[in-house]
């Protein structure tokens, strides 16, 4: 199929994405009419000034964060599933999320376990810096391993072992921590899209853009990787360098999203499979933009549900993403009876 044959599908995805954005901005503890949401976005007069404040200062940054998080995790999942040729690979198989969790655990739980002062244990930026530092250290280790290990499957196993090791350290820290500190760490592990200021959204956007540029630069290599490592080399792919670029792209995307929004599971694993069921192709020039839009749509839907419209309650985005997405993937795979990969 030529690229033009996918235009109707992309038009539908674009329309669904726009509807999801408007619904996300409209629904919540305070329901805002769609016309006022559009008026606020276009700079027109809104019926109530409080509505404009809610949209511009809270819901719009959260919606943008949801779009970036969903798209970034979905792209990371696509990169890892292609690199390892494993349908169960996700954006966190290299241990990036585990590194972020370890950084946050040392920051929050280390006050008691390591005898550090708890005076610094406050503020969103402290969590972001701690998570970023943990992710960066794991990234450096993975890059060091990738330059020495030729077998891609060995790299996958090493990533899983790193995740197990960091989880063990977090468990030890949790055992010696106070209840208040442990509760704070658990709340961070639930994930959150609504805690970022416009400055935070800007930094996250820059990280996302950098990871996306590297992903786009790897499109040709990704197609060749599907045929196997040896075949990729025969096609002229600079295997080691291409693999390293893909790892860095995944780390930038998954690491920055985890640092700013917490660990959000399922999206990166499920969206590539959902898109492959809709778009019957293995060409990454088609899959990549579709996965970006699909991840944004699913995350916006999950966030809208997590807001519990017309209620004061807010549910953990991590739980909602799995509860909403898992049944959809199961249903699609049972109906199709085949995993397209």
Secondary structure as GFF3:
##gff-version 3
##sequence-region A 1 341
A	DSSP	three_ten_helix	3	6	.	.	.	ID=ss1
A	DSSP	alpha_helix	7	26	.	.	.	ID=ss2
A	DSSP	alpha_helix	34	42	.	.	.	ID=ss3
A	DSSP	alpha_helix	49	54	.	.	.	ID=ss4
A	DSSP	pi_helix	55	59	.	.	.	ID=ss5
A	DSSP	alpha_helix	60	84	.	.	.	ID=ss6
A	DSSP	alpha_helix	96	108	.	.	.	ID=ss7
A	DSSP	alpha_helix	110	113	.	.	.	ID=ss8
A	DSSP	alpha_helix	124	146	.	.	.	ID=ss9
A	DSSP	alpha_helix	152	175	.	.	.	ID=ss10
A	DSSP	alpha_helix	179	189	.	.	.	ID=ss11
A	DSSP	alpha_helix	198	217	.	.	.	ID=ss12
A	DSSP	alpha_helix	219	225	.	.	.	ID=ss13
A	DSSP	alpha_helix	229	234	.	.	.	ID=ss14
A	DSSP	alpha_helix	239	261	.	.	.	ID=ss15
A	DSSP	alpha_helix	267	278	.	.	.	ID=ss16
A	DSSP	alpha_helix	284	306	.	.	.	ID=ss17
A	DSSP	alpha_helix	317	336	.	.	.	ID=ss18
###
